Amino acid sequence: MKHLRICYLVILSLLISSSIYAEDTKIDSDNTKFNIYSGLFDFSDNGKRSTLIGFQHQNTDLNRDTFLGNLSPITGFMFTADSAAYLYTGVQAQYSLGALNITPSFTPGLYSQGNGKDLGHLLEFKSEVQITLNILQNSQLGFSYNHLSNASLGEKNPGANSYMFNFLKTF
């Protein structure tokens, strides 16, 4: 029952944040960015290490310039070879230094253990930093590192550290 309430809260926050970002915003279908990534889930735990693959979406029309930089909502999912899965939505900032981009993000989400590592709770938080390089017009290659944690919401909080190689394409 506790997990069901958390699911409802996450879904409600997604709906509210989507309506806030979409309000008074002109949507242009040419400003959608997709990030396809693959790497190693929980590389620092020899017993539960697993390959992962993921997909992330960003609509650049929803970007906002703030005192923290250019912020944008993101949504995505990843799953591992051990059938663990993570569905998330959150916010990222982007800082460009010429052709180099540094993108930190924070995304709460829902984690399913599958046959993978028990992270201690359904609700997990992903903190990530991604470094990409503009390679062609509308394309980037990069590397990212993230940490999943339940912020001690569960009885245990082992966390998971992962790294990924990324390909980003703007349509």
MOSULWO-V918624 format. One record per helix or strand of 3 or more residues. SS is the DSSP state (h for helix, s for strand). FROM is the first residue (numbers start at 1). TO is the last residue. If there is no record, write none. Layout:
ss=SS from=FROM to=TO
ss=SS from=FROM to=TO
This chain:
ss=h from=2 to=22
ss=s from=32 to=41
ss=s from=50 to=59
ss=h from=60 to=62
ss=s from=64 to=66
ss=s from=69 to=80
ss=s from=85 to=97
ss=s from=100 to=112
ss=s from=123 to=136
ss=s from=139 to=149
ss=s from=160 to=170
